[in-house]
Amino acid sequence: MHLYEHREGIRRSERPDAEMVAEMAEAEWQRGRSFEQIMLLGGDDVVEAAHDLSAVVRAIDWQATGQTSGTLEEWRELHRGAFRAINDFHEAARTDLGVLGSVTGEKHPERALLLPASRREGNQSSG
């Protein structure tokens, strides 16, 4: 997120782009390790949910690094999609593990993308 905001002029960072890209590469490596564990231990639905989550996270990374382009609203929609994919993954994992209950539905409505007050659409404050 920091790299995207810096590159798009939304919020400047004192950190060099190369440092932020290196952090993203480390996060990708960690996700890859986690994904391999899921492939070994998860059922079919869990693996598919992990594939879906991986795809949306990669789309976020690609836009953050400039490999793909898109508007701020498209960026935010990618994040909303990531939240949905995380919830779908959690649902599949909980079912696979035999955990009762649900992380979605009536007791757990979908949450909106959280933005600091100064970056919310339509907010005219300079704070």
Summary of the structure (lengths in Angstrom):
residues: 127
radius of gyration: 16.9
end to end distance: 19.9
largest distance: 49.8
contacts: 296
relative contact order: 0.11
helix: 65%
strand: 2%
